[in-house]
Amino acid sequence: MIDVRGIRDPAFLKTATIGELRELASAIRVFLIENIAETGGHLSSNLGVIELTIALHKVFDSPTDKLIFDVGHQAYTHKILTGRAPLFPTLRSFGGLSGFLKRSESVHDVWEAGHSSTALAAAAGFETIRVAQGGKGRTVAIVGDGSLNSGLSFEALNFLGHRGDLAPIIVLNDNEMSISKNVGTFSKLLTSMRTSKPYRTAVKRSRKLPRFLHVWKDKIAMMLRQLASNTTIFDDFGFKYFGPIDGHDLKKLVRSLEMARNLNRPCVLHVVTRKGKGYQPAEDDRIGLWHGVKPFDPFTGLPKTKKAENMRSWSSIVSDYMLRRADHGKPFRIVVPAMVAGSELVAFQAKYPERLIDVGICEAFAACFSAALVQNGMPVFVPIYSSFLQRAYDQVNHDVARQNLHVVFGIDRAGLVGEDGDTHQGVFDVAYLGHLPNMTIVQPADAAEAARLLDYAFDVATGPVAVRYSNASQDLGKGSEGDPVVAPSWRKITTAGQLNLVAYGDNLRRMAALVATHGLSVRLYDARFLKPLDQACVAEIFASGLPTIVLEDVVEAGGLASMMVSMALSAGTPVSDFHVLALPDRFIEHGKVADLYRLYGLDDESVLKRIQTLLRNR
């Protein structure tokens, strides 16, 4: 078995035989399963593109030829072939190898992306400059079929299709899934292209050609397809279409990529792969459970760390609430942008399929579509990751908030998410939603409070509401008591003390334990409404004359603390002895949440020292 840790760059592939490439693919597959089982990471997507990535590096000369991977979490084989296999034990850990492409890691990482559907627009830019400057090399975009649902991808196709001077190569990695199974007309078009009778007839006829014409087999098959008038959407956009091609047949992949490389015009290679190839549990997965994984036992497929009894993820807590609401006969729809499994809505979809609408990787569409549903009398819940919601900012602003429509957003993965890094940290949503008129932002500290705040969001609020919740888990047996929420309000957890401490969400629970454990003389406030603020509580805090700490794991600029100060200044209230523990004005790197908390002074020890110092100085 080849030791892939000895690979330094992809140059050796140029002279490798097809047999050697197959052996390399097997070695990489074993390496990835063994390493991801230890570190966690994106498994299925990477197992599916091993042969394709090997073929790309054999045919093209990176980085002279620009290989632009859509998203980037499908590029583990690319990292191995460009010399980073020895770093895989550090994958997604603080200071270690990124789970996505990073320009700072390698000259071969020419484009960074943590969100889908950017590759075609990026390829248009790379190709435009290459042609304008007379540069060498080819521009190759490797795009998943799910990414083509996005409006950004169609905008790029529209641009490229009318530019006769550009010749990008689009490799369409078609595995019938994005994270979970794809939806929409484009997915059906690809299915018809895989199974079309004219194409299968063309291929069958080409097999009867004389042996000396076999090198022209693919070209003739495509010609026969066109003669059968079986044009594709790519033909209509102005691209030469080749495919479908078996994405695990290295011989066919190399031959097809060489043909595309030598063709000086825009073209699409439709490559059909199997997500999770080579690891049976991942191959059998049709809902995305093996897309991104925690460390697991590769023999049993079971996670290495079991959740403690009563511990539930926030996503499942919110999903259970929606299930109960449906059971009680409440009318509503859930609009999901391709994250049914990620938002833990699989059970809900199974029980109430007509109530859940999966719109694919189309966050902007999800927001605008939901606004129209609400305007026509249908309550809507839109669960969406914090870092994905920012892709729909204009629709949240223009179509939802401006019209004061009662769309309830579930902002999943709010705050630091850890190992996925700077593209996925949910640290900006408070800032980018907080300045929108009519918007309400809440975050519960436990499951019981989540139910009360969701009741408020659906049954009391009349405008848009964003309910934040993190990627953490919490103990269902430790819920807080409280009356129904009928108006924006904070809770006072402790009422006597010489210092004000303001927190919300998971940090509130953490601070309550810290105060109780150390017997701290602290007035602890649960700022469960980030907007609008509880004006009485904020006025009380500033009027107390006590030192005040606001703790939040979002960027300081535009966070809760800044809104509190703005309110005080507007009221003419002096602000003094006010301390903010939040994240700095930067993109936060990947690593375990606990490590990042320590780095930025948000961990228990750092907060305790800050409190004790302020109390001593009084």
C-alpha positions as CSV (number, residue, x, y, z in Angstrom):
1,M,0.0,0.0,0.0
2,I,1.3,3.4,-1.0
3,D,2.3,5.7,2.0
4,V,0.6,8.9,1.0
5,R,2.4,10.8,3.7
6,G,5.5,10.8,1.5
7,I,3.8,12.8,-1.3
8,R,5.3,16.3,-1.7
9,D,3.6,17.6,-4.8
10,P,1.5,16.2,-7.7
11,A,4.3,16.1,-10.3
12,F,4.7,12.3,-9.9
13,L,1.2,11.8,-11.3
14,K,2.4,12.9,-14.8
15,T,4.2,9.6,-15.4
16,A,2.0,7.3,-13.3
17,T,0.1,4.5,-15.1
18,I,-3.7,4.0,-14.7
19,G,-2.9,1.0,-12.6
20,E,-0.7,3.1,-10.3
21,L,-3.4,5.7,-10.1
22,R,-5.9,3.1,-9.0
23,E,-3.6,1.9,-6.3
24,L,-3.1,5.5,-5.1
25,A,-6.9,6.0,-5.0
26,S,-7.2,3.0,-2.7
27,A,-4.4,4.2,-0.4
28,I,-6.0,7.7,-0.2
29,R,-9.4,6.2,0.6
30,V,-8.0,4.1,3.5
31,F,-5.9,7.1,4.7
32,L,-9.0,9.4,4.8
33,I,-11.2,7.0,6.6
34,E,-8.6,6.3,9.2
35,N,-7.7,9.9,9.8
36,I,-11.2,11.4,9.7
37,A,-12.3,8.7,12.1
38,E,-9.8,10.2,14.6
39,T,-10.2,14.0,13.9
40,G,-13.7,14.3,12.5
41,G,-14.3,16.2,9.4
42,H,-16.1,16.0,6.0
43,L,-16.1,12.3,5.0
44,S,-18.6,11.5,2.3
45,S,-17.9,14.4,0.0
46,N,-14.1,13.6,0.1
47,L,-14.5,9.9,-0.5
48,G,-16.6,10.6,-3.5
49,V,-14.0,12.7,-5.4
50,I,-10.8,10.8,-4.9
51,E,-10.5,9.5,-8.4
52,L,-11.7,12.8,-9.9
53,T,-9.1,14.8,-7.9
54,I,-6.3,12.4,-8.9
55,A,-7.3,12.7,-12.6
56,L,-7.4,16.5,-12.3
57,H,-3.9,16.7,-11.0
58,K,-2.6,14.2,-13.5
59,V,-4.1,16.1,-16.5
60,F,-3.6,19.7,-15.3
61,D,-0.6,21.5,-14.0
62,S,-1.5,23.2,-10.7
63,P,-1.0,26.0,-9.8
64,T,-0.4,27.2,-13.4
65,D,-3.7,25.7,-14.2
66,K,-6.2,27.0,-11.6
67,L,-8.2,24.3,-9.9
68,I,-11.1,26.1,-8.2
69,F,-13.0,23.8,-5.8
70,D,-16.6,24.9,-4.9
71,V,-17.0,25.0,-1.1
72,G,-13.5,23.5,-0.3
73,H,-14.5,20.8,2.1
74,Q,-14.3,18.3,-0.8
75,A,-10.6,19.0,-1.3
76,Y,-8.9,16.6,1.2
77,T,-7.4,14.5,-1.7
78,H,-6.2,17.8,-3.2
79,K,-4.5,18.5,0.1
80,I,-2.8,15.1,0.1
81,L,-1.6,15.4,-3.4
82,T,-0.1,18.8,-2.7
83,G,2.0,17.6,0.2
84,R,-0.2,18.0,3.3
85,A,-0.9,14.4,4.3
86,P,1.5,14.6,7.3
87,L,-0.6,17.4,8.8
88,F,-3.9,15.4,8.7
89,P,-3.6,14.5,12.5
90,T,-4.1,18.2,13.1
91,L,-7.1,18.6,10.8
92,R,-9.5,21.2,12.0
93,S,-7.7,21.7,15.3
94,F,-6.4,25.0,16.5
95,G,-3.3,26.0,14.6
96,G,-3.6,22.8,12.5
97,L,-4.7,21.9,9.0
98,S,-7.9,23.7,7.8
99,G,-10.9,21.6,6.9
100,F,-11.3,23.9,3.8
101,L,-8.9,25.3,1.3
102,K,-6.5,28.0,2.6
103,R,-4.3,30.2,0.4
104,S,-1.9,30.5,3.3
105,E,-1.4,26.7,3.4
106,S,-0.4,26.1,-0.2
107,V,0.1,27.8,-3.6
108,H,-2.2,25.1,-5.0
109,D,-5.1,26.6,-3.0
110,V,-6.0,29.3,-5.4
111,W,-9.5,30.0,-4.1
112,E,-11.0,29.8,-0.6
113,A,-14.6,29.0,0.1
114,G,-16.6,27.6,3.0
115,H,-20.0,28.3,1.4
116,S,-21.2,26.7,-1.8
117,S,-21.8,28.1,-5.3
118,T,-18.9,30.5,-5.5
119,A,-16.7,28.5,-7.9
120,L,-18.2,29.5,-11.2
121,A,-18.2,33.2,-10.4
122,A,-14.6,32.9,-9.2
123,A,-13.7,31.0,-12.4
124,A,-15.2,33.8,-14.4
125,G,-12.8,36.2,-12.7
126,F,-9.7,34.0,-13.0
127,E,-10.5,33.3,-16.7
128,T,-11.2,37.0,-17.5
129,I,-7.8,38.1,-16.1
130,R,-6.0,35.1,-17.7
131,V,-7.3,36.1,-21.1
132,A,-6.7,39.9,-20.6
133,Q,-3.1,39.3,-19.6
134,G,-2.4,36.6,-22.1
135,G,-1.6,34.2,-19.3
136,K,-1.0,30.5,-19.7
137,G,-2.9,27.6,-18.2
138,R,-6.5,26.6,-17.9
139,T,-9.2,27.6,-15.4
140,V,-11.1,24.6,-14.0
141,A,-14.1,24.9,-11.6
142,I,-15.0,21.7,-9.7
143,V,-18.7,22.2,-8.8
144,G,-21.2,19.9,-7.0
145,D,-24.6,19.4,-8.5
146,G,-26.3,20.9,-5.5
147,S,-24.3,24.1,-5.9
148,L,-25.9,24.7,-9.3
149,N,-29.3,25.4,-7.7
150,S,-27.9,28.7,-6.4
151,G,-28.6,32.0,-8.1
152,L,-24.9,32.9,-8.0
153,S,-24.1,29.8,-10.1
154,F,-26.7,30.8,-12.7
155,E,-25.4,34.4,-12.8
156,A,-22.0,33.1,-13.5
157,L,-23.2,30.7,-16.2
158,N,-25.1,33.6,-17.8
159,F,-21.9,35.7,-17.8
160,L,-19.7,33.0,-19.1
161,G,-22.1,31.9,-21.8
162,H,-22.0,35.2,-23.7
163,R,-18.2,35.7,-23.5
164,G,-16.9,33.9,-26.5
165,D,-13.3,34.8,-25.6
166,L,-13.3,32.8,-22.4
167,A,-12.8,29.1,-22.2
168,P,-13.3,27.8,-18.6
169,I,-13.7,24.1,-17.9
170,I,-16.5,23.2,-15.5
171,V,-16.3,19.8,-13.9
172,L,-19.8,19.0,-12.6
173,N,-19.5,16.5,-9.7
174,D,-22.9,14.9,-9.8
175,N,-23.6,12.7,-6.8
176,E,-27.4,13.5,-6.6
177,M,-26.7,15.2,-3.2
178,S,-25.5,18.5,-1.7
179,I,-25.5,17.8,2.0
180,S,-28.7,15.8,1.8
181,K,-30.6,14.7,-1.3
182,N,-31.0,17.4,-3.9
183,V,-34.3,19.0,-4.8
184,G,-35.6,21.0,-7.6
185,T,-35.9,21.0,-11.4
186,F,-32.1,21.2,-12.0
187,S,-31.7,18.0,-10.0
188,K,-34.3,16.3,-12.2
189,L,-32.6,17.6,-15.4
190,L,-29.3,16.0,-14.3
191,T,-31.1,12.7,-13.6
192,S,-32.7,12.8,-17.0
193,M,-29.2,13.5,-18.5
194,R,-27.8,10.4,-16.7
195,T,-30.6,8.2,-17.9
196,S,-31.6,9.7,-21.3
197,K,-32.3,7.1,-24.0
198,P,-30.5,9.1,-26.8
199,Y,-27.3,9.3,-24.7
200,R,-27.4,5.6,-23.8
201,T,-28.1,4.8,-27.5
202,A,-25.1,7.0,-28.5
203,V,-22.8,5.2,-26.1
204,K,-24.1,1.8,-27.2
205,R,-23.5,2.6,-30.8
206,S,-20.0,3.9,-30.2
207,R,-19.1,0.6,-28.7
208,K,-19.5,-1.0,-32.1
209,L,-16.9,1.2,-33.7
210,P,-13.7,-0.4,-35.1
211,R,-10.9,-0.7,-32.6
212,F,-8.8,2.0,-34.3
213,L,-11.6,4.6,-33.7
214,H,-11.9,3.9,-30.0
215,V,-9.8,6.9,-29.1
216,W,-12.6,9.0,-30.7
217,K,-15.3,7.1,-28.8
218,D,-16.3,10.0,-26.4
219,K,-16.3,12.6,-29.2
220,I,-18.4,10.4,-31.4
221,A,-20.8,9.6,-28.5
222,M,-21.3,13.3,-27.9
223,M,-21.8,13.9,-31.6
224,L,-24.5,11.2,-31.8
225,R,-26.1,12.7,-28.7
226,Q,-26.4,16.1,-30.5
227,L,-27.6,14.5,-33.7
228,A,-30.4,13.0,-31.5
229,S,-31.3,16.6,-30.5
230,N,-30.6,15.7,-26.9
231,T,-29.3,19.1,-26.0
232,T,-28.8,20.1,-22.4
233,I,-29.2,23.3,-20.4
234,F,-25.4,23.7,-20.7
235,D,-25.6,23.7,-24.5
236,D,-28.2,26.4,-24.2
237,F,-25.9,28.5,-22.1
238,G,-23.2,28.2,-24.7
239,F,-21.0,25.4,-23.2
240,K,-19.9,22.2,-24.9
241,Y,-21.3,19.4,-22.8
242,F,-19.5,16.0,-22.3
243,G,-21.0,13.3,-20.2
244,P,-22.2,11.7,-18.2
245,I,-18.8,10.2,-17.2
246,D,-18.1,7.6,-14.6
247,G,-16.4,9.6,-11.8
248,H,-14.6,6.5,-10.4
249,D,-13.2,5.2,-13.7
250,L,-9.7,6.8,-13.8
251,K,-9.1,5.8,-17.4
252,K,-12.2,7.6,-18.6
253,L,-11.7,10.5,-16.4
254,V,-8.1,11.1,-17.6
255,R,-9.2,10.8,-21.2
256,S,-12.2,13.1,-20.8
257,L,-10.2,15.8,-18.9
258,E,-7.5,15.7,-21.6
259,M,-10.1,16.2,-24.3
260,A,-11.5,19.2,-22.3
261,R,-8.0,20.6,-21.8
262,N,-7.3,20.5,-25.5
263,L,-10.6,22.1,-26.4
264,N,-10.3,25.9,-26.6
265,R,-13.9,26.7,-25.7
266,P,-16.2,26.7,-22.6
267,C,-17.1,23.2,-21.7
268,V,-18.8,21.1,-19.0
269,L,-17.7,17.6,-18.0
270,H,-20.6,15.9,-16.3
271,V,-19.0,13.5,-13.9
272,V,-21.2,11.1,-11.9
273,T,-19.7,10.1,-8.5
274,R,-20.9,8.3,-5.4
275,K,-20.8,10.2,-2.2
276,G,-19.1,8.2,0.5
277,K,-17.5,5.8,-2.1
278,G,-15.6,3.0,-0.4
279,Y,-17.2,3.3,3.1
280,Q,-20.5,1.5,3.2
281,P,-22.3,3.5,5.9
282,A,-21.5,6.7,4.0
283,E,-22.5,5.2,0.7
284,D,-25.8,4.1,2.1
285,D,-26.5,7.5,3.6
286,R,-29.1,9.5,1.7
287,I,-29.9,12.2,4.3
288,G,-26.4,13.7,5.0
289,L,-25.5,12.0,8.3
290,W,-22.0,11.2,7.0
291,H,-21.4,14.5,5.4
292,G,-19.6,16.1,8.4
293,V,-18.8,13.7,11.2
294,K,-17.3,13.7,14.7
295,P,-14.6,11.1,15.5
296,F,-16.0,7.6,15.0
297,D,-15.1,3.9,15.1
298,P,-14.4,3.0,11.4
299,F,-15.4,-0.6,12.0
300,T,-18.8,0.0,13.7
301,G,-19.5,3.5,12.4
302,L,-20.5,4.6,15.9
303,P,-19.3,7.9,17.4
304,K,-16.3,7.6,19.8
305,T,-17.9,9.9,22.3
306,K,-21.4,9.3,23.5
307,K,-23.7,12.1,24.6
308,A,-24.4,12.1,28.3
309,E,-27.9,11.2,29.4
310,N,-30.5,14.0,28.9
311,M,-28.0,16.0,26.7
312,R,-29.6,17.2,23.5
313,S,-28.5,19.5,20.8
314,W,-30.1,22.9,20.3
315,S,-31.2,21.9,16.8
316,S,-33.1,18.8,18.1
317,I,-34.7,20.9,20.9
318,V,-36.0,23.4,18.4
319,S,-37.1,20.6,16.0
320,D,-39.0,18.9,18.8
321,Y,-40.8,22.1,19.6
322,M,-41.9,22.4,15.9
323,L,-43.0,18.8,16.0
324,R,-45.2,19.5,19.1
325,R,-46.6,22.6,17.5
326,A,-47.6,20.6,14.4
327,D,-49.1,17.8,16.6
328,H,-51.3,20.5,18.2
329,G,-52.6,21.5,14.8
330,K,-51.0,24.9,14.5
331,P,-50.7,25.9,10.8
332,F,-47.2,26.7,9.6
333,R,-44.6,25.7,7.1
334,I,-40.9,25.1,7.6
335,V,-38.7,26.4,4.8
336,V,-35.2,24.8,4.8
337,P,-32.3,25.6,2.5
338,A,-30.8,22.1,2.0
339,M,-30.2,21.5,5.7
340,V,-32.9,19.0,6.7
341,A,-30.5,16.7,8.5
342,G,-28.2,19.5,9.8
343,S,-31.2,21.2,11.4
344,E,-32.4,17.8,12.7
345,L,-35.7,17.9,10.9
346,V,-35.6,14.4,9.5
347,A,-38.2,13.1,11.9
348,F,-40.4,16.2,11.3
349,Q,-40.2,15.7,7.6
350,A,-41.1,12.0,7.9
351,K,-44.2,12.8,10.0
352,Y,-45.3,16.0,8.2
353,P,-43.7,16.0,4.7
354,E,-46.3,18.5,3.4
355,R,-45.3,21.1,6.1
356,L,-41.5,21.1,5.2
357,I,-40.3,22.8,2.0
358,D,-36.6,22.1,1.1
359,V,-35.6,24.8,-1.4
360,G,-32.0,23.6,-1.9
361,I,-28.9,25.7,-1.4
362,C,-30.8,28.9,-2.0
363,E,-30.8,31.0,1.2
364,A,-31.8,34.3,-0.5
365,F,-34.7,32.5,-2.2
366,A,-35.7,30.9,1.1
367,A,-36.1,34.3,2.8
368,C,-37.9,36.0,-0.1
369,F,-40.2,32.9,-0.6
370,S,-41.0,32.8,3.1
371,A,-41.9,36.5,3.1
372,A,-44.5,35.8,0.4
373,L,-45.9,32.8,2.3
374,V,-46.3,35.0,5.4
375,Q,-47.9,37.8,3.4
376,N,-50.5,35.3,2.3
377,G,-51.4,34.2,5.8
378,M,-49.1,31.2,6.3
379,P,-46.8,31.3,9.3
380,V,-43.2,30.3,8.4
381,F,-40.2,29.0,10.3
382,V,-36.8,29.2,8.6
383,P,-34.1,27.3,10.3
384,I,-30.7,28.3,8.8
385,Y,-27.1,28.5,10.0
386,S,-25.9,31.9,11.1
387,S,-23.1,32.0,8.6
388,F,-25.5,30.9,5.8
389,L,-28.2,33.5,6.7
390,Q,-25.8,36.2,5.8
391,R,-26.1,35.1,2.2
392,A,-29.7,36.2,2.4
393,Y,-29.1,39.6,4.0
394,D,-30.8,41.7,1.3
395,Q,-33.9,39.6,1.4
396,V,-34.1,39.6,5.2
397,N,-33.7,43.4,5.0
398,H,-35.7,44.3,1.9
399,D,-38.4,41.7,1.8
400,V,-38.9,40.6,5.4
401,A,-37.9,43.4,7.8
402,R,-38.9,46.4,5.6
403,Q,-42.4,45.0,5.2
404,N,-42.5,43.9,8.9
405,L,-43.5,40.4,8.0
406,H,-43.8,37.8,10.6
407,V,-41.2,35.3,9.5
408,V,-39.5,33.4,12.3
409,F,-35.9,32.6,11.6
410,G,-34.1,29.9,13.6
411,I,-30.5,31.0,13.6
412,D,-28.7,27.7,14.1
413,R,-24.9,27.5,14.9
414,A,-25.0,30.9,16.4
415,G,-21.8,32.0,18.1
416,L,-18.5,30.1,17.8
417,V,-18.9,26.7,16.0
418,G,-15.2,25.7,16.3
419,E,-13.6,23.4,13.8
420,D,-15.2,24.6,10.6
421,G,-13.4,27.9,11.1
422,D,-13.7,31.4,9.8
423,T,-16.3,30.7,7.1
424,H,-18.7,29.1,9.5
425,Q,-18.3,31.0,12.8
426,G,-21.7,32.4,13.7
427,V,-20.4,35.7,15.1
428,F,-21.9,38.4,12.8
429,D,-25.6,37.8,12.9
430,V,-26.3,40.0,15.9
431,A,-24.6,42.9,14.2
432,Y,-26.1,42.4,10.7
433,L,-29.6,41.9,12.1
434,G,-29.5,44.2,15.0
435,H,-29.6,47.4,13.0
436,L,-32.6,46.3,10.9
437,P,-35.9,48.1,11.9
438,N,-38.7,45.8,13.1
439,M,-36.3,42.9,13.8
440,T,-36.5,41.0,17.1
441,I,-33.6,38.9,18.2
442,V,-33.8,36.4,21.1
443,Q,-31.6,33.6,22.5
444,P,-32.7,31.1,25.1
445,A,-30.4,29.7,27.8
446,D,-32.1,26.4,28.2
447,A,-34.8,24.2,26.6
448,A,-37.6,25.5,28.8
449,E,-36.8,29.1,28.0
450,A,-36.5,28.1,24.3
451,A,-40.1,27.0,24.4
452,R,-41.2,30.2,26.0
453,L,-39.3,32.4,23.5
454,L,-40.5,30.3,20.6
455,D,-44.1,30.7,21.9
456,Y,-43.5,34.5,22.0
457,A,-42.0,34.4,18.5
458,F,-45.0,32.6,16.9
459,D,-47.9,33.7,19.1
460,V,-47.1,37.2,20.4
461,A,-44.7,38.9,18.0
462,T,-46.1,40.4,14.8
463,G,-42.9,41.2,12.9
464,P,-39.8,39.2,12.1
465,V,-38.1,37.3,14.9
466,A,-34.7,35.7,14.9
467,V,-34.2,32.9,17.5
468,R,-30.5,32.2,18.0
469,Y,-29.2,28.9,19.3
470,S,-25.7,27.4,19.2
471,N,-24.1,24.2,18.0
472,A,-23.7,23.0,21.7
473,S,-25.8,20.5,23.6
474,Q,-27.5,21.1,26.9
475,D,-29.1,19.1,29.7
476,L,-32.8,18.8,29.4
477,G,-33.1,18.1,33.1
478,K,-31.9,21.6,34.1
479,G,-34.5,23.9,32.5
480,S,-35.4,27.2,34.1
481,E,-38.8,28.1,35.4
482,G,-40.6,31.2,34.2
483,D,-43.9,32.8,33.2
484,P,-44.9,33.0,29.5
485,V,-43.1,35.8,27.7
486,V,-45.5,38.5,26.7
487,A,-43.1,41.3,26.0
488,P,-39.4,41.8,25.4
489,S,-37.8,41.3,28.8
490,W,-34.6,40.1,30.6
491,R,-34.4,37.9,33.6
492,K,-32.5,38.6,36.8
493,I,-30.8,35.4,37.8
494,T,-29.2,36.9,41.0
495,T,-30.2,40.2,42.4
496,A,-27.6,41.1,45.0
497,G,-24.0,41.9,44.3
498,Q,-21.3,44.5,43.7
499,L,-20.9,43.9,40.0
500,N,-23.3,43.6,37.0
501,L,-22.8,40.6,34.7
502,V,-24.8,40.4,31.5
503,A,-24.9,37.3,29.3
504,Y,-27.2,35.2,27.2
505,G,-27.6,31.8,25.7
506,D,-25.1,29.1,26.6
507,N,-22.9,31.8,28.2
508,L,-25.7,32.6,30.7
509,R,-25.8,29.1,31.9
510,R,-22.0,29.0,32.2
511,M,-21.9,32.2,34.1
512,A,-24.7,31.1,36.5
513,A,-22.6,28.1,37.4
514,L,-19.5,30.2,37.8
515,V,-21.2,32.6,40.1
516,A,-22.7,29.8,42.2
517,T,-19.5,27.8,42.4
518,H,-17.4,30.7,43.6
519,G,-20.0,32.6,45.6
520,L,-19.4,35.7,43.6
521,S,-21.0,39.0,44.6
522,V,-22.6,39.4,41.2
523,R,-25.9,40.6,39.8
524,L,-26.4,38.3,36.8
525,Y,-28.8,39.3,34.0
526,D,-30.1,37.0,31.3
527,A,-30.2,39.3,28.2
528,R,-32.5,36.9,26.3
529,F,-33.8,39.8,24.2
530,L,-30.9,41.2,22.3
531,K,-33.3,43.4,20.4
532,P,-35.3,45.2,21.5
533,L,-33.5,45.6,24.8
534,D,-35.2,45.5,28.1
535,Q,-35.0,49.3,28.7
536,A,-35.8,49.0,32.4
537,C,-33.0,46.5,33.1
538,V,-30.4,48.5,31.0
539,A,-31.3,51.7,32.8
540,E,-31.0,49.9,36.2
541,I,-27.6,48.5,35.2
542,F,-26.2,51.9,34.3
543,A,-27.9,53.7,37.2
544,S,-26.4,51.2,39.7
545,G,-22.9,52.8,39.5
546,L,-21.4,49.2,39.7
547,P,-18.8,47.8,37.3
548,T,-20.5,46.0,34.5
549,I,-19.3,43.1,32.3
550,V,-21.1,42.0,29.1
551,L,-20.1,38.6,27.9
552,E,-20.9,37.5,24.4
553,D,-19.3,35.2,21.8
554,V,-20.0,37.4,18.8
555,V,-17.9,40.3,17.4
556,E,-17.9,43.3,19.7
557,A,-18.8,45.8,17.0
558,G,-22.6,45.8,16.7
559,G,-23.1,43.3,19.6
560,L,-25.3,43.5,22.7
561,A,-22.8,45.7,24.6
562,S,-22.7,48.3,21.8
563,M,-26.5,48.4,21.7
564,M,-26.6,48.9,25.5
565,V,-24.1,51.8,25.3
566,S,-26.0,53.3,22.4
567,M,-29.2,53.2,24.4
568,A,-27.5,54.8,27.4
569,L,-26.0,57.6,25.4
570,S,-29.3,58.3,23.7
571,A,-30.9,58.7,27.1
572,G,-28.1,60.9,28.3
573,T,-27.0,58.3,30.9
574,P,-23.3,58.4,31.6
575,V,-21.4,55.2,30.9
576,S,-18.5,54.2,33.1
577,D,-16.7,51.1,34.4
578,F,-18.2,49.2,31.5
579,H,-16.3,46.1,30.2
580,V,-17.0,44.0,27.2
581,L,-15.8,40.4,26.8
582,A,-16.5,39.6,23.1
583,L,-14.6,38.7,20.0
584,P,-12.3,41.1,18.2
585,D,-12.7,42.7,14.7
586,R,-11.4,39.7,12.8
587,F,-12.3,36.4,11.2
588,I,-12.0,33.7,13.9
589,E,-9.8,30.8,13.0
590,H,-10.7,27.1,13.3
591,G,-10.3,25.1,16.5
592,K,-12.2,23.7,19.4
593,V,-14.6,26.2,21.0
594,A,-12.9,25.8,24.3
595,D,-9.5,26.6,22.8
596,L,-10.9,29.7,21.1
597,Y,-12.6,30.8,24.3
598,R,-9.2,30.7,26.0
599,L,-7.5,32.5,23.2
600,Y,-10.0,35.4,23.3
601,G,-10.5,35.5,27.1
602,L,-14.0,34.2,27.1
603,D,-13.3,31.0,29.1
604,D,-14.4,30.6,32.7
605,E,-10.9,31.2,34.1
606,S,-10.5,34.4,32.3
607,V,-13.9,35.7,33.2
608,L,-13.4,34.7,36.8
609,K,-10.1,36.7,37.0
610,R,-11.8,39.7,35.4
611,I,-14.7,39.6,37.9
612,Q,-12.4,39.1,40.9
613,T,-10.1,42.0,39.8
614,L,-13.0,44.4,39.4
615,L,-14.5,43.4,42.8
616,R,-11.1,43.9,44.5
617,N,-10.8,47.3,43.0
618,R,-14.1,48.6,44.4
